[in-house]
Amino acid sequence: MYKALTRGISVTVMPRFMEEESLPDQGRYFFAYTVEIINGSMERVQIKTRYWRITDGRGRVQEVRGEGVVGKQPVLGPGESFSYTSGCPLETPDGTMVGHYVVETAAGERFEADIPAFSLDAPGGRRVVH
């Protein structure tokens, strides 16, 4: 489990290798990750956008930007949380992901909440977080 905390917004990520979705002999390795966002601040916030930097085992980088998370822009009151699961295909048995959410307060202020760097590792792969 990997965790980051920004201005009271806690982001925890739990990655896992999905053997049944992977075809190693064809260079396809699929990873799922579950994210939990907890609003530990004293104000209501909304997740507006996401940014991911995905690096495979050969050092190739892919950047992903988009609105919200899994098609939603959740609003979290103080103490509330939102969890979702998504996935990432790689051509290598290992890699890393890191990123941030753009969070907006009820007052309209925006800031970046860090998503912790986490490792994607197929069994037998190396474990490296950059």
ZIWORA-V580591 format. One record per pair of residues at least 6 apart in sequence whose C-alpha atoms are under 7 Angstrom apart, sorted by sequence separation. I is the first residue (numbers start at 0). J is the second residue. D is the distance in Angstrom with one decimal. If there is no record, write none. Layout:
# ZIWORA-V580591
{{I,J,D} {I,J,D}}
This chain:
# ZIWORA-V580591
{{3,9,5.8} {4,10,6.4} {21,27,5.5} {22,28,6.3} {54,60,4.5} {103,109,4.4} {120,126,6.2} {3,10,5.3} {21,28,4.6} {53,60,5.6} {54,61,6.5} {102,109,5.5} {103,110,6.6} {2,10,5.6} {3,11,6.6} {21,29,5.2} {52,60,6.8} {53,61,5.1} {101,109,6.5} {102,110,5.5} {118,126,6.5} {2,11,4.3} {20,29,5.9} {52,61,5.9} {53,62,6.3} {101,110,5.6} {102,111,6.1} {118,127,6.2} {1,11,5.6} {2,12,6.4} {52,62,4.7} {101,111,4.6} {102,112,6.6} {118,128,5.4} {0,11,6.8} {1,12,5.2} {51,62,5.6} {52,63,6.6} {100,111,5.5} {101,112,6.3} {117,128,6.0} {0,12,5.7} {1,13,6.5} {17,29,5.5} {51,63,5.0} {99,111,6.0} {100,112,5.2} {116,128,6.5} {0,13,4.8} {16,29,6.3} {17,30,5.3} {50,63,5.6} {51,64,6.5} {99,112,5.4} {100,113,6.6} {16,30,4.5} {17,31,6.5} {50,64,4.5} {99,113,4.4} {15,30,5.7} {16,31,6.4} {49,64,5.6} {50,65,6.8} {98,113,6.2} {99,114,4.8} {14,30,6.9} {15,31,5.4} {49,65,5.5} {98,114,4.9} {14,31,5.8} {15,32,6.1} {48,65,5.6} {49,66,6.3} {97,114,5.9} {98,115,6.9} {14,32,4.0} {48,66,4.3} {49,67,6.0} {97,115,5.7} {13,32,5.4} {14,33,6.4} {47,66,6.1} {48,67,4.4} {49,68,6.8} {97,116,4.2} {12,32,6.5} {13,33,5.2} {47,67,4.9} {96,116,5.6} {97,117,6.5} {12,33,5.6} {13,34,6.6} {46,67,5.8} {95,116,6.8} {96,117,5.5} {12,34,4.6} {95,117,5.6} {96,118,6.7} {11,34,5.6} {12,35,6.6} {95,118,4.5} {10,34,6.9} {11,35,5.2} {94,118,6.0} {95,119,5.5} {10,35,5.8} {11,36,6.6} {47,72,5.6} {94,119,5.0} {10,36,4.7} {46,72,5.2} {93,119,5.3} {94,120,6.8} {9,36,5.6} {10,37,6.6} {45,72,6.4} {46,73,5.7} {93,120,4.6} {8,36,6.9} {9,37,5.1} {45,73,5.6} {46,74,6.7} {92,120,6.1} {93,121,6.2} {8,37,5.8} {9,38,6.5} {45,74,4.3} {92,121,5.1} {8,38,4.9} {9,39,7.0} {44,74,5.7} {45,75,6.2} {7,38,6.3} {8,39,5.7} {44,75,5.4} {93,124,5.9} {7,39,4.6} {8,40,6.6} {43,75,5.7} {44,76,6.5} {92,124,5.8} {93,125,6.5} {7,40,4.5} {43,76,4.3} {95,128,6.0} {6,40,6.9} {42,76,6.4} {43,77,6.0} {55,89,6.5} {42,77,5.7} {56,91,5.5} {41,77,5.3} {55,91,6.1} {38,75,6.3} {40,77,5.7} {56,93,5.1} {38,76,6.8} {39,77,5.9} {55,93,6.3} {56,94,4.9} {38,77,5.5} {39,78,5.3} {55,94,4.1} {38,78,5.3} {54,94,5.5} {55,95,6.5} {37,78,6.7} {38,79,5.6} {54,95,5.3} {37,79,6.0} {38,80,6.1} {53,95,5.9} {54,96,6.4} {37,80,4.3} {53,96,4.5} {36,80,5.4} {37,81,6.6} {52,96,5.6} {53,97,6.8} {35,80,6.9} {36,81,5.3} {51,96,6.7} {52,97,5.4} {35,81,5.8} {36,82,6.3} {51,97,5.8} {52,98,5.8} {35,82,4.3} {51,98,4.4} {34,82,5.5} {35,83,6.8} {50,98,5.3} {51,99,6.8} {34,83,5.5} {50,99,5.4} {33,83,5.7} {34,84,6.3} {49,99,6.0} {50,100,6.3} {33,84,4.2} {49,100,4.5} {32,84,5.6} {33,85,6.6} {48,100,5.6} {49,101,6.3} {31,84,6.8} {32,85,5.6} {48,101,5.1} {31,85,5.7} {32,86,6.0} {46,100,6.5} {47,101,5.5} {31,86,4.1} {46,101,6.1} {47,102,5.7} {30,86,5.5} {31,87,6.3} {46,102,4.7} {47,103,6.7} {30,87,5.2} {45,102,5.6} {46,103,6.6} {29,87,5.8} {30,88,6.2} {44,102,6.4} {45,103,5.2} {29,88,4.3} {44,103,5.5} {45,104,6.5} {28,88,5.6} {29,89,6.2} {44,104,4.4} {27,88,6.6} {28,89,5.1} {43,104,6.0} {44,105,6.0} {27,89,5.9} {28,90,6.0} {42,104,6.9} {43,105,5.6} {27,90,5.0} {28,91,6.4} {26,90,4.9} {28,92,5.9} {26,91,6.5} {30,119,6.8} {8,112,6.6} {10,114,5.9} {16,120,6.6} {14,119,6.6} {16,121,5.6} {5,112,5.2} {5,113,6.3} {4,113,6.9} {3,113,6.1} {3,114,6.1} {3,115,5.1} {2,115,5.6} {1,115,6.1} {1,117,6.3}}
